[in-house]
Every structure is written in C-alpha cells, then in structure tokens.
Amino acid sequence: MKRFAALAVLAAVAAQANAQSSVTIYGLIDLGLVKGNGGTAFNDFANGTSRAWTMQQRSSSRLGFKGSEDLGGGLSAQFQIEHRFSPDTGNITNPTFFHGRSYVQLSTRDMGQIYAGREYSPAYWPAYFTDPAGWDGVGTLGRVQYANFSSTAGIRTNNTVGYRSPNLAGFTSNAAVSLGEGAAGRDSAINLQYRAGPLYVGAAYEKITGGPVAASAGNSLANIGASYNFGFVTPMVYFAHGKTAGNTKSNNSANIAATVPVGSVGSEAYIAYGRLNPEGNDNTITKLGVGYKLRLSKRTNLYADVGRGRESGKTNNTATDFGIRHDF
C-alpha cells in the first residue's frame, strides 16, 4: 500500500509540473501555383511582369515553437520563435533564421504582458483584421493599406520592447518601441482595439524618429478599421494616412471588403477593393481581389484567388493562384 501511495504522489507531482509548464510545436505548409499576365502595375504577391507559371506560397510556410511557464501568484512567462521556409525547395526564405516572431514575455493575470524581441507592429493589426485575404495570396490588399509607409523592419519590428493590456470589457491596447539600433531609427507604435461579439474596431499610430536614415525619419502611419459579422456576410472598412519621404509627403489609403460563408463550415468567399492615393505624382494604385477557401478539415483547406492591380501610367497586372494549406 505504501508503494502505491508513493506512486500516486509522484504521479500527482508530475501532472502538476506538466500543467505549470508547456512547449508547443506548430506550423503550416502552403504550396500553390501562380500565373500572371505580365502587367507592370503594382500587385502584391503576384509574379511582377513574369507570365510564367510559378510554384509559391500563399501563406508563408513556417515551423514554430512556443511555450508557457506558470511562475505562481498570477505571473507566467512565455516565448515564441518562428522559422520561415519554402517547402518547394526546402530553402529558408530569409537569411534571418527566425524571420517570423522571436520574443519572450512576462504576463500577469490582471496587468497584461510585457515582451521583448521581434514582433508584429501594433499598427499592423487594424490592417490585418480588415483584409479578408489576411495579407496572403494575390488577392490581398497588403501594402496598399499602408499608405506607402514602411516601418524599420516591415510589418514586424526588431529590438522591440512592448506592452499588451488585458481585455477590459472588449477593449485591448498594444504599445511598442523598436530601439534605434544600427541603421534603423526608433520605431514607436500604439493601437486600441475593441472586439465584442460580431463587432471589431481597431485604430493605430506608428512613427519613426531619429536614426541615421534621414529619408525615413519622421515618417508615420495612422489607420483605423472596422468589421461586423452579420452571419451571412461580414463587411469591412479601413482608412489610413501615411507621411513619407522624411515626413514631406502625405498619402491616403482606403478599402472596402466583405466575406461570405459558402459551403462547408469554415469555407468562405471574399471580395476586397483598395485604393492608394500618393502625394506628389499621379500613380494612383487600386487593387481588386476575390477568392475562395474550401475547408476540408480543421487543419486543411484548398484556396483560389484572383488579384488585379491598376496603376496610373502602367499596364494592369492580373494574377491567379490556387493551392493547398495544411496547419499542424
């Protein structure tokens, strides 16, 4: 009996330890075919002026690790690192091995989270949540939403210290500062988001200051987006104002979009239209995207997208993609 009691105690301790600390391996593999008409207008995720069939990813394939440890008293620690790769060749897609997220954070039950490392800019989320293609595929509005603004490291920022608030009656906030190391200026951003039931509203502001790269010093982005899920359709709207060329030019972006559930649970079609009006020239850019995602299971779906980019003084660029995505 004593032996069985000891074994029971050891099992309870082991179960408690497992509950307090965990590491998860996750990722996705995405491959499809893309064909463009060779137009010269801007069209995110298309093949530029190439008319060739190309095998490429809609969503960036990745291998990630994330973990959490309960430190007691409502305090916990987390980490997340993501490697990006091209499954058609096995090559990495960027010289930076962990090109996706790469951060560590401390969380409190009531006060929120403080993190450090490489993470998405707070200004990215209002754009992401109002692009029905999710910044993926030839149908995405993508950088048309960013009003010609470019942060110091794309949609993510390096050398970042950030804070995420707890959810307060549907409201959350995220503030982050990317330290001005190397050739980059200091990149600061903040957002405020509200999500309750079918309604989402998000607004953000990002600005670059200082640094030896004078061309980007003072550049900024202000954006706001909203969506509402009526069940049979989810309309989305988004507006952005960007200051570029060292804070000397003003650019405006606007888009409208919608998703509609079609077929099996989780399957949906979408349509999106975006317009970028840059200051100082007449090369207005518009983007029309349509697509469909067929959900085969919780982890696997088929997709097809069509995107058409139009730009003043250039030929229309139309591209089509279709492929398969598997999450694990």
N, C-alpha and C positions, 0 to 999 in steps of 0.2 A: 504493500500500500504506500509506504514511504517513497518507493521508486516512482510509482505512478504519480504521486503528488508532486515530486520534484520535476518530472517531465511536464506536468501540467503548468507549473510555474514557469519553466523555461519556454514553453510554447506561448504563454501569455506575454512574456517579456519580448520574445521575438516578434509577435504580432504587433505589440505596441511600438517597437522600433521601426517596423515596416510602415506603420501608419504615420510616423513622425518624419520620415524621410523617403523621397521617391525620385527616380530618374526615368524619364520617358524618351524613347527613340521614336522619331516620327519623320514624315517626309511626303513627297509626292513625285511621281514620274509622269511627264506630259510629253507627247510627241504628236505632231501633225504635219500636214502638207500645206504650203502656202504658194499661191500663184498671183502675180500682179500683172498689170497691163503696161508697166514701164513708164507711167506718168512721172512728171517732175515735181508735182506738188507734195507738200509735207503730208505724211500718213504714218502715224505711229505703228510700229510692229510689222509694217509691210516690208517689201524687199527693195525699197528705193526704186531705181529705174530698171531693175532687172525684170525680165519676163520669164525667167527660168522657174521650174518647179523646185521648191526648196523644202527640205525637212527641218522643221524648227519647233520650238516650244511655244505654246500659248501662255501657260503659267510657267514660271521658272522652276525647273526641277530642283529638288533640294533634299538634303539629309540633315536633320536637326536633332539636337539634344536639349532637353530642358528638365529642370529638377527643382524640388522644393524641400525645405527642411523646417520643421516646427521647432522654434527656439524657446517656446514656452512664454507664458504671460501675454499672449496675443501677438507675439513677434515671430516672424518667419523670414527665411532667406530663399531667394530664387536665382536661377541663372537660365540663360537661353543662348545657344550658338547655332548658326545655320550655315551649311556649306552649299553652294550652288554649282550645278554641273550640267553638261549637255549629254543626255542619255544616248543620242545617236552616235556619238563618238567616244563618250566616257571622259572627255576633257573637262577641265574646270572652265567656267565662263568668265572668270575674272582672276587676275594674279593674286588678289586677296582671297585666301582660302575660305575664311568665314565671312563671305561678302554679304550675307543676309544680316540677321540680328546677331549681336555679340555683346551681351551685357550681364551684369549682376545687380541684384537689388535687395533691399530690406523692406519688408511690409509690416504694417501694424494693422490690427483689426479695425481701429477707429480713425486712424490718422492718414492712411494712404500708403503710398510706396515711393521710395527714393531709389533711383537707379543710376548706373554709370556705365558707359561704353558706347557701342554703336547701335542706334535705334531709329525708328521712323520719326520724322519730324512731326510735332503736333499739328502743323498746318496741312499735312498730307491727308488726315482722316476725313475732314469735310469733303474733300475732292474724291476720295476713295468711295465713301458711302453714297455718293450721288452719281457714280459712274456704274451703270448696270453691268458692264463688262469687267468691272473690278480691276482696271488698269492692265488688262491682259487681252491678247489677241488683236487682230487687225480692226475689230470693231470698236476698240476702246477710244474714249475721248483723250485719255492720257494727258500729255503735256499741253494740249490745247487749253486745259483747265487752269494751267499755272500762269497764264498771262505773261509769258516769256520770262518769268522769274526762274532762277536756278539757285538752289541752296549750295552750300560749300561742298556737299557730297551727295548730290542727287536728292531723292525723297527720304533718304536717311542722313544722319549726321554722325560724324566721328567725334571722339574725345568729348562725349556729351555727359552732362550731369542733369538729371531730370526728376520731376515730381509728378505723380499721378494721384489725384484726390480719390477718396472713397465715393461711392454712389450716394448722393443725397437727394432723395425723392426724384430720381431720374436724372439729376444733374451730375456731370463729372467734368473735371478740368485736368489739363496736362500742360506743364510748363517745362522747358528745357533750354539749356545753354550749351552750345558746342564751342569749346575753348579755341581761341585763335592760334592754334599751333601750326608751325610750318608756313606754307604759303596761303593758308586759309584765314579769313577774318573771323571774328566772333559771330556766331550764328545763333540768334535767340528767337524762340517761338513760344506761343501760348495758344491754347484753344479752350473753348467752353462748349460742351455738347449736352444735349438733352435727348433722352430716349425713354419713352414710356408707351407701352402697348404698340400701336401701329405707327406712332409719330417719331420721327427723328429730325433734329435741328442741330447744326454744328457751325461754329464760326471760329476763325483763327487769324493770327497775325504772326508774320515772321520777318526778321530784318537782319541784315549783315552789317556789321560795323567794324572799323579798323582793319588791320591786316595789310600786308604789302601789295595785295592785288587791288589796286585802286579802281579798276573797272567795275568791280562788284561792291565796293564799299558804299553803303547807303541804300543798296537795293532792298526791296521789300515786297511782301505779298500779303494782301488782306482778302480773305474769302469767306463765303457763307453758303451753306447748302441745306436743303430740307427734302424729306420724302414722307409719304403717308401710304400705308398699306391698307387698301380698301378690301382686300381679299381677292377680288377678281382682277385688280390692277394696282400697281404701285407707281404713281407719278413721282418725278424728282425734278428739282430745280437747283441751279447753282450759279453764283456770280463771283468774280474775282477781279481785283485791281492790283496790277503789278507795277513797281517802279524799277527800271533797269538802266543800263549804261551809266552806272555811277549815280543813280537817283536823278537822272536828267530826262528820262522818257517815261510816259505813262501808258500802260496797256490795259485793256479790258477784255475779260472773257465771260461768256455766258453759255449755259447749256440747259436743255430740257430733255427728259428721258422718261422711260417707263418700262416696267417689266410686267409680264402676264404669265400666270401659271398655265401650262399646256401639257396635257398628257399625264404621265405617272407623277406621283408625289415627288416634289423636288425638281421636276423638269420645268423649264420656263423659257419664254422668248423675250427679247428685248429690242428696243429701238432707242437711239440716242442721237442728238444733234447738238454740236458745239460750235461756237464762233469766237475767234480771237481777233481783236482789232488792235494792232500795234501802232504806236505813235511814230511819226516821222517818215512813214512810207505808206504805200498803198497795197502792200501784200497781205490783205486780209485773208485769214485762213479759216475755212469751215471744215467740219468733219461730220459725216453721217455714218452711223454704224447700226447694223442689225445682226441678230444672232439667235441661236437656239442651243440649249443644253438639255440633253436627254439623260435623265438619271437612271442608270441601270441597277445601281445598288447604293448603299450608304457610302461606299468608297470609290465607285467607278462611274464615270459619265462620258458620253460622246458629245461633241460640240461641233458647231459650224458657225462661221462669222463672215460678214462682208463689210468692208470699210471703204468709204470713198472720201478722199481728201481733195479739197479745191483751194487754190491759192492764186491770188491775182498775178497775172503775167506768166503763169506756168500751166502745164497741161495737167488735167485731172489724173489723180492716182487712185485706181481701184484695185483692191486685193481681196482674195478669198482664202479662208483657212478652214480646215476640218481635221479632227483628230480625236484622241482618247486621253483621258486623265485618270490616274489611279492614285488615291491617297492611302497612306499607311501610317 
